[in-house]
């Protein structure tokens, strides 16, 4: 049922109005894939409005930063967070006008852009989504223009601001959406918790590298905070909140999302070590070169120690050289030899099975459960099986 203008609540200046589902996506129920496309259509409108506002504020700022943020957001991504938010909405009984959940999905994609830009700065990554990372692109612009000072410092500082801008756009969109729904308080509560978890995860990641940590439990804690919660668990709960889900349903959504999100991150760890850059859009080996504490690395170290494989343990040790291409290749070989890669693959299968079991606790109809299973497969790279099949 469409909301009246008074029911939609106040609207922030410069943001597109809370209109219905984009043309061609009005049939109910949408699939999760169609909802992701709908969120992308909303995203285009929001970016257009954001760029107009930026140009009105300052043309140089708009050209150098706002346009680049818009280009990054538009350049790709699986739109998984938007799809999971819609899945959570449907699991909690959401039907009819999907405008609010599509806008929430678009806000999640803007938040993801902020995370990518800042993450690339902190990791020193050179490429993102098949193109130069934003800080690299900005540094090249500084150098090409013959500007004063360090091009690298300029690129880094400007990219931090670009990430902040993406976050501001995300917050604006989520806040307006929350104001236009009777469930806005719960929606904003989930959003607020998610943002804090993201920052905590990023800091734990930095701290683990500086402290040369190697524990398996710490690696899982970081993966949960930094990725699993904001990739799947919170998007599911955001969607459920918009449908007025009770505590029991929200708990089931968060539990399902935590498992699926961890499976997603562990797959990303494997791709970061062994993936094809032509398919992933970013270099392979960056996590190894920086010796980022991933579950893959922690498991490899534990297995090397347990097997008495001193060569592998020395190669993977916190104080080992990991900067050269040859050192990265030695780390890959050690991970393969210890069996860590297979252990991580098995853990992904286990997590996807647990995710399905938790999702069944929402009472979602079979069609929505199938949509969720398909999304989990896209995120994790394996077809989920029921927990009893894995045991």
N, C-alpha and C positions, 0 to 999 in steps of 0.2 A: 504494500500500500504506500502510495506517495505521501510524503510529509507536506503539510502546508508550509507557507513561508514563515508563519509565526512559530511553527513547531521546529523549524530548522535552526532557530536561534540566531544570534547576531553573527555577522560575517566580518572577518578582518579585511580592511581595505587592501585592494590589490590582488586578493586571491579569487579564483574563479568560483562562481556560486555553486552550492551543493545541488547540482542538477542530478537527474537520474542516471541510470546506467548508460554508457555511450551507445550510440546507434549501432545496431547489429548485435548487441549483447544483452538484449532486453528479455529474452526468453528465460523463464524460471523452471527448473533450476539451472544455473550456469554450471559448467564443469570448472574444476580448479584451473585448467589451462586457459579456458575462456576468461575466467576471472583475472588471471595474470595479465592477459591482453587488455582487459578493461582497466586494470590498475595502470598499465602503461599508457593508455589513452588519457587517463586522468593526469598522469605524470607529465605528459606533453603540455597539457593546459597549464599545470602549475609552473612548469619551467618557463613557459612563455610569459606568464604573469610575473614571475620572479625576475626574468631578464628585463622586462619593461621597467620594473621598479628600479633595478640596478642602473639602467641607462639614465633614468631620471635623476638618480642620485649623483652619478659621476660617470661619464663616458669611458674614461681610461680604466677605472675599476671594472666596469662592465665588460670591456673588451678583454682585459688581461685575466680577470679572475672569474667573473660570473659566466661568461661565455664558455670558458674551459670546464667549469663545473657542469654546466648543462650538456656539453659535449661528452664528458665522461659518463654521466648518467644515461645518456641516450645511446651510448656506444655498445651496449651489450649487457650481459648479465643474465642469469637464468630466471630472474624474478621469482625465485623460490619463496622468499619471505612473504611476498604478496599472495602467492598461491596457498601457503600454509595458513595465513590469516583467514583467507576465505574458507579453507577446510575446517578451521576451528569454529567459524561462524555457523557453517552448515551442521557440524557435529553437535552444536549446542541448540539446534532447532531454528537457525536463521533461515528465513524465506522472504520472498518478495523483493522489495527494493534493496539492492546491494550497494547503493551509493556509499554509505559510510564505511563499509569494509573495503571497498575499492580505494577510497581515499586513504584509509589506514595503510593499505598495501603500498600505495604510492609514497606515503611518508616513510615507510620502512626502507624503500629503495633509496630515498634521499639520505637517510641515516647510514645506509650501507656505503654510499658514496663518501660520506665523511670518514667512516672507518677505513675505507680503502686508501684515501689520500693520506691520512695520518699514519696508517700502518706502513705505507711505502716509505714515508719519511723516516720513521723509526728504524725500519729494516734496511734502509738504503737500497731498496729495490729499484731497478732501472726501467722495468716495463710493467704495463697493466692493460688488460683487455686488448692485447694485440698492438698497443702503441706505447710511446714513452710514458713513464709515470709522470704525474703532474709536476712534481718538483724538478724533474729532469727537463721537462718541456719549458718550464719557467726559467731555469738556469740557462738553457740554450738561447732563449730570447734575450736575456740580459747580456750574454756574451756577444750575440749577433749585433745588438744595438750599440756595442762599445760603451756600455754604462760603467760607472765608477764602482769600485769595490769588488768583493768576492761574488762571482756568479753563483757558486754553490750555496753560499749563505743566503743570497737573495732568493734563490729557488726554494730553499727549505722554509724560510720565513713566510714567503708568499703562499706556499702550499698549505701551511698551517692555517692561514687565513681563509684559503679556499675551502678547506675542510670545515672550518667554523661556519662559513656561509651555507654549506650544504646542511649542516646541523640546524642552523637557524630556519632554513626553509622547511626542513622536516618538522621542527617544533611548531612552526606557524600552521602548517597543514593539519597536524594532529590535534592542536589546540582548537582550531576552528571546527574540526570534525567532532571533537568531544563536546563542544558547546552546542552542537546541533543534534545530539542524541540524548535520550533519557538515561543512557548508561554511561554518560561521559565521565563520571567520577571514577568508576571502576576501570574504564579504558585508560584514563590518565595515570591511575595508580600503577597499572602494568607497564606503561611507557616509562614512567619515572624510574621504576625498579630496573628496567632493562638498560637504561642509559648508565646508571651507576654501576651495574654489573659489567658493562662493556669497558668502562674506564678501569675498574678493578682488575679485569682480566688483562688489559694492556699493560698495566703496571706490574702485575705478577709476572708477565712475560719478560719485561725488561729486567726486573729484579732477578729472575732465575738466570738470565744470561750473565748479568754482572756478578752474581754469587756463584756462578759455575755449578748450578744445581744439576742433579741427575736422577732424582727420585721418580718412580713411576706414579705414585699417588699425587705428587706435585704436578707432574705433567698432565694428569687427568683433571686436576682442579683448574689449571690454567685453560685447558681446552674447553672445559665446561663454562667458565666465566667469559672467556674471550670470544667464544664462537657458538657453542651449543645452545645457550640460552637465547641469545638474540637472533640466531638463525632460524630456530624452529620453536623452542618452548614458548618464548614470549609472543611471537607472531600467532601461534595457535591460541594462546590465552587472550590476546588482543581481540581476535575474531570472536572467541567465545564470549568475551565481555560485552561485545556489541549485540549479541543475541540474548543478553540477560542471563547467562549461565550461572548456576549456583556454585558454591564452593567445591562440591564433590566433582562436578564436571570439570571445573577449572583445574583442580588438582590432577585429574586424569589426563587432561590436555598437556599440562606442564610436564608430567612424568613421561608421557609418550614423546613429547618434543625434546626433552633432555636426552633420551636415548637416541632418537633419530638425529639430533644435532651433534652428538658425540660421534656417531657413525659418519656423519658428513665431515667433521673435522679430521677424523682419522683417515678418511679417504683423501682429504686435502693434503695431509701429511705425506701420504704415500706418493701422491702426484708431485708434491714439492720436491721429493727426493728422486723419484724415478720417472716422472711424467714427461710427455713430449711437449716442449714449449709451443709447437705449432698448434697443439690442441688446447693447451691450458691458457695461452696468451701471456705467460710469464716465464722467466727462466727457471729451469730445473736446477736444484742444488743450492738455491739461496739460503734455505733454512739450515742446510748442512754447513755452508760457508760461514754463517754467522753463529753456528752451533746453538740454534734455537732449541729450547727444551721441548721436544715433541714426545708424544707417547712412543712413537717409533724409535727414537734415539734412546729413551729411557729403558725400553724393553730390550733393545740390542745390548746395552751395557749390562743389564742384569743377566741376560743369557750368556754373554761372554764371560762374566765373572763366575757364573755357576758351572760353566763347562771348562773353566781353566784355560780359556783361549786368550792368552796374554797378549798376542799380537792384535786381535780385534779390540780387546779392552784398551790397549794403548792408543790405537787409532781413534777410538771413540771417546777417549778420556777428555774431561773438561779443559785440561791444559794442552791438548794436542793441537798441532797446527792444522787449521781447516780452511785456510784462505785460498790456497792454490787449486787449480783444476785437478791436479794430480791427487791432492789431499782429499778433495771431494769424492773422487772416484774410489779411493781407498776406503772411505767411509761407506760408500754404497756397497762395495764388495764385502766389507765386514758385516753390514746389516743382513745381506743375503746369507752369508756363511753361518751366522748365529741362528738363523731361522726367524729373526724378528719380523721380517716382511710377512711370513705366513701367520705368525701369531696375531699381527695387526689385522690381517684379512679375516681371521677367525673371530676376532673381537668385533669387527664390523657386522658380521653375520649374526652374532649373538645379540648385539645392540638393536639391530633392526627387528629381530624377533620379539625382543622385550618391548620395543616401541609399539608394535601391533597389539600386543597383549594389553598394554596400558590404554591404547586408544579404544579398544573394545569396551573399556570401562566407562566411556562417555555415553554409551547407549546409542551411538550414531547408527543410522540405517546402513544396510549393506552397500548401497551405492557410494555413500560417503567414505566408508571404510576402504572400498576399492580405490577411490580417489587418493586417499591418504597413503595407501600402500604404493601406489604408482609414484607419488611425490617422494616417498622415502627411497624408492629405487633410484629415482633421478639423483637424489642427494648423495646416496651412499655408493651407488654403482653396483649394488647387488639386489636381487629380487627378495623382498622380505619373506621369511617363513614364520610360521607360528612357533612360539617358544618351545612347545613340546616336541616339535620336529628337530630342533637344534640340540636339545638336551641329550 
